[in-house]
Amino acid sequence: MSTHTAPQPPTSTHAADLPDPDVNPGRDVVIFDGQCNACGLAAKRLHQLDRFGDRLSFISLHDPRVLQWYPNLTHDDLMAQMYVVDTDGRQHGGADALRYLSRRLPILWAFAPLLHIPGTAGLSHWLYGIVARNRYWVSRRFFGTKDVCDSDACSIHFRK
């Protein structure tokens, strides 16, 4: 990955100071909505779970480098769920990304057996979809964030 376009900083106050893929090569890349405070908070929490800070880097789906690096991922795909692109280039979206991270981050290893029970992938995808569609409520309820949508950036989720 080379820097041909200057990165655009995320607008979420929670997503400031996350490790950038260009500055931190050789890490899995988490693609999240950097204009969404709930998503920025989730990315910040993932960064905190990366206890040694050496496994994950983060990029907002709005950064032009995402289109350059991952042209097969559409804007709608990226708005619907978080993606993790591993160091081998495999793309893990939504529930599959969480399953992947449960094997990648030592602090989540305790949850890995639960997330990998045979036959539970469909249930995981269904549950992830519910949480993703209701992420603002979930963020307020479980993370105590009152400012999950303090800009017009979230209005896209309420137009449907």
C-alpha positions as a Markdown table, in Angstrom:
| # | Residue | x | y | z |
|---|---|---|---|---|
| 1 | Met | 0.0 | 0.0 | 0.0 |
| 2 | Ser | 1.5 | 3.3 | -1.0 |
| 3 | Thr | 0.4 | 6.8 | -0.2 |
| 4 | His | -0.9 | 8.4 | -3.4 |
| 5 | Thr | -3.7 | 10.3 | -1.8 |
| 6 | Ala | -3.6 | 12.1 | 1.5 |
| 7 | Pro | -5.8 | 10.3 | 4.1 |
| 8 | Gln | -8.9 | 12.1 | 5.2 |
| 9 | Pro | -9.2 | 12.2 | 8.9 |
| 10 | Pro | -12.3 | 10.7 | 10.4 |
| 11 | Thr | -14.9 | 13.2 | 11.6 |
| 12 | Ser | -16.0 | 11.1 | 14.6 |
| 13 | Thr | -14.4 | 12.4 | 17.7 |
| 14 | His | -14.1 | 8.8 | 18.9 |
| 15 | Ala | -12.0 | 7.7 | 15.9 |
| 16 | Ala | -9.2 | 10.3 | 16.3 |
| 17 | Asp | -5.7 | 8.9 | 16.7 |
| 18 | Leu | -6.4 | 5.4 | 15.4 |
| 19 | Pro | -3.4 | 3.7 | 13.7 |
| 20 | Asp | -3.4 | 4.4 | 10.0 |
| 21 | Pro | -2.6 | 1.5 | 7.5 |
| 22 | Asp | 0.0 | 3.6 | 5.7 |
| 23 | Val | 1.9 | 4.4 | 8.9 |
| 24 | Asn | 1.4 | 0.9 | 10.3 |
| 25 | Pro | 1.9 | -1.6 | 7.4 |
| 26 | Gly | 1.6 | -5.4 | 8.0 |
| 27 | Arg | -1.5 | -5.1 | 10.1 |
| 28 | Asp | -5.1 | -6.2 | 9.5 |
| 29 | Val | -7.1 | -3.2 | 8.3 |
| 30 | Val | -10.4 | -2.4 | 9.9 |
| 31 | Ile | -12.7 | -0.4 | 7.6 |
| 32 | Phe | -15.4 | 1.5 | 9.5 |
| 33 | Asp | -17.7 | 4.5 | 9.1 |
| 34 | Gly | -15.5 | 7.3 | 10.3 |
| 35 | Gln | -18.3 | 9.8 | 10.1 |
| 36 | Cys | -20.4 | 7.9 | 12.5 |
| 37 | Asn | -19.7 | 8.3 | 16.2 |
| 38 | Ala | -21.1 | 4.9 | 17.1 |
| 39 | Cys | -18.9 | 3.3 | 14.5 |
| 40 | Gly | -15.9 | 5.4 | 15.6 |
| 41 | Leu | -16.5 | 4.4 | 19.2 |
| 42 | Ala | -16.6 | 0.7 | 18.2 |
| 43 | Ala | -13.3 | 1.2 | 16.3 |
| 44 | Lys | -11.7 | 2.9 | 19.3 |
| 45 | Arg | -12.8 | -0.1 | 21.5 |
| 46 | Leu | -11.3 | -2.5 | 19.0 |
| 47 | His | -8.0 | -0.6 | 19.1 |
| 48 | Gln | -8.1 | -0.8 | 22.9 |
| 49 | Leu | -8.6 | -4.6 | 22.7 |
| 50 | Asp | -5.5 | -4.8 | 20.5 |
| 51 | Arg | -3.6 | -4.8 | 23.8 |
| 52 | Phe | -0.1 | -4.4 | 22.3 |
| 53 | Gly | -1.3 | -2.2 | 19.5 |
| 54 | Asp | 0.4 | -4.2 | 16.8 |
| 55 | Arg | -2.3 | -6.2 | 15.0 |
| 56 | Leu | -4.9 | -3.7 | 13.7 |
| 57 | Ser | -4.9 | -0.5 | 11.7 |
| 58 | Phe | -8.0 | 1.5 | 10.9 |
| 59 | Ile | -9.4 | 3.5 | 8.0 |
| 60 | Ser | -12.7 | 5.3 | 7.4 |
| 61 | Leu | -14.8 | 4.0 | 4.5 |
| 62 | His | -14.9 | 7.6 | 3.3 |
| 63 | Asp | -11.2 | 7.7 | 2.8 |
| 64 | Pro | -10.4 | 7.7 | -0.9 |
| 65 | Arg | -7.7 | 5.0 | -0.3 |
| 66 | Val | -10.5 | 2.4 | 0.5 |
| 67 | Leu | -11.8 | 2.6 | -3.1 |
| 68 | Gln | -8.2 | 2.4 | -4.5 |
| 69 | Trp | -7.2 | -0.6 | -2.3 |
| 70 | Tyr | -10.5 | -2.5 | -2.2 |
| 71 | Pro | -12.5 | -1.7 | -5.4 |
| 72 | Asn | -14.8 | -4.7 | -5.0 |
| 73 | Leu | -16.3 | -3.3 | -1.8 |
| 74 | Thr | -19.1 | -1.0 | -2.6 |
| 75 | His | -20.2 | 2.0 | -0.5 |
| 76 | Asp | -23.4 | 0.2 | 0.4 |
| 77 | Asp | -21.4 | -2.9 | 1.5 |
| 78 | Leu | -19.2 | -0.7 | 3.7 |
| 79 | Met | -22.2 | 1.3 | 5.1 |
| 80 | Ala | -24.0 | -2.0 | 6.1 |
| 81 | Gln | -21.2 | -3.6 | 8.1 |
| 82 | Met | -17.6 | -3.2 | 9.3 |
| 83 | Tyr | -14.9 | -5.0 | 7.3 |
| 84 | Val | -11.6 | -6.4 | 8.3 |
| 85 | Val | -9.0 | -7.1 | 5.6 |
| 86 | Asp | -6.4 | -9.4 | 6.9 |
| 87 | Thr | -2.7 | -9.3 | 6.0 |
| 88 | Asp | -3.3 | -11.9 | 3.2 |
| 89 | Gly | -6.0 | -9.7 | 1.6 |
| 90 | Arg | -9.0 | -11.7 | 2.7 |
| 91 | Gln | -12.0 | -9.6 | 3.4 |
| 92 | His | -14.2 | -10.4 | 6.5 |
| 93 | Gly | -17.4 | -8.5 | 6.8 |
| 94 | Gly | -19.9 | -8.1 | 9.7 |
| 95 | Ala | -20.2 | -11.3 | 11.8 |
| 96 | Asp | -17.4 | -12.9 | 9.9 |
| 97 | Ala | -15.2 | -10.0 | 10.9 |
| 98 | Leu | -16.0 | -10.5 | 14.6 |
| 99 | Arg | -15.3 | -14.2 | 14.3 |
| 100 | Tyr | -12.0 | -13.4 | 12.7 |
| 101 | Leu | -11.1 | -10.9 | 15.3 |
| 102 | Ser | -12.0 | -13.4 | 18.1 |
| 103 | Arg | -9.1 | -15.5 | 16.8 |
| 104 | Arg | -6.8 | -12.6 | 16.1 |
| 105 | Leu | -6.9 | -10.6 | 19.4 |
| 106 | Pro | -5.8 | -12.6 | 22.4 |
| 107 | Ile | -8.2 | -10.8 | 24.7 |
| 108 | Leu | -11.1 | -12.2 | 22.6 |
| 109 | Trp | -9.9 | -15.8 | 22.6 |
| 110 | Ala | -12.3 | -16.7 | 25.3 |
| 111 | Phe | -15.2 | -15.9 | 23.0 |
| 112 | Ala | -13.8 | -17.7 | 20.0 |
| 113 | Pro | -15.2 | -21.1 | 20.8 |
| 114 | Leu | -18.7 | -19.6 | 21.2 |
| 115 | Leu | -18.5 | -17.8 | 17.9 |
| 116 | His | -17.2 | -20.9 | 16.0 |
| 117 | Ile | -19.8 | -23.5 | 17.1 |
| 118 | Pro | -20.7 | -25.5 | 14.0 |
| 119 | Gly | -24.0 | -24.3 | 12.6 |
| 120 | Thr | -24.1 | -20.9 | 14.3 |
| 121 | Ala | -22.8 | -18.8 | 11.4 |
| 122 | Gly | -26.4 | -18.1 | 10.2 |
| 123 | Leu | -27.4 | -17.0 | 13.7 |
| 124 | Ser | -24.3 | -14.8 | 14.0 |
| 125 | His | -25.1 | -13.1 | 10.7 |
| 126 | Trp | -28.7 | -12.5 | 11.8 |
| 127 | Leu | -27.7 | -11.1 | 15.2 |
| 128 | Tyr | -25.0 | -8.9 | 13.7 |
| 129 | Gly | -27.5 | -7.5 | 11.2 |
| 130 | Ile | -29.9 | -6.6 | 14.1 |
| 131 | Val | -27.1 | -4.8 | 16.0 |
| 132 | Ala | -25.8 | -3.0 | 12.9 |
| 133 | Arg | -29.3 | -1.7 | 12.0 |
| 134 | Asn | -29.8 | -0.6 | 15.6 |
| 135 | Arg | -26.3 | 0.6 | 16.3 |
| 136 | Tyr | -27.3 | 4.0 | 17.5 |
| 137 | Trp | -29.7 | 2.6 | 20.1 |
| 138 | Val | -27.2 | -0.1 | 21.1 |
| 139 | Ser | -24.4 | 2.6 | 21.5 |
| 140 | Arg | -26.6 | 4.8 | 23.7 |
| 141 | Arg | -27.9 | 1.9 | 25.8 |
| 142 | Phe | -24.7 | -0.1 | 26.3 |
| 143 | Phe | -21.9 | 2.4 | 25.9 |
| 144 | Gly | -23.6 | 5.4 | 27.3 |
| 145 | Thr | -22.9 | 7.6 | 24.3 |
| 146 | Lys | -25.4 | 10.4 | 24.0 |
| 147 | Asp | -23.6 | 11.9 | 21.0 |
| 148 | Val | -23.7 | 8.9 | 18.7 |
| 149 | Cys | -25.2 | 11.0 | 15.9 |
| 150 | Asp | -24.3 | 14.7 | 16.5 |
| 151 | Ser | -24.0 | 15.6 | 12.8 |
| 152 | Asp | -25.9 | 15.1 | 9.6 |
| 153 | Ala | -23.7 | 12.1 | 8.7 |
| 154 | Cys | -26.1 | 9.7 | 10.3 |
| 155 | Ser | -29.2 | 10.8 | 8.3 |
| 156 | Ile | -28.4 | 8.3 | 5.6 |
| 157 | His | -29.4 | 5.5 | 8.0 |
| 158 | Phe | -32.8 | 7.0 | 8.6 |
| 159 | Arg | -33.9 | 7.7 | 5.0 |
| 160 | Lys | -35.0 | 4.2 | 4.3 |
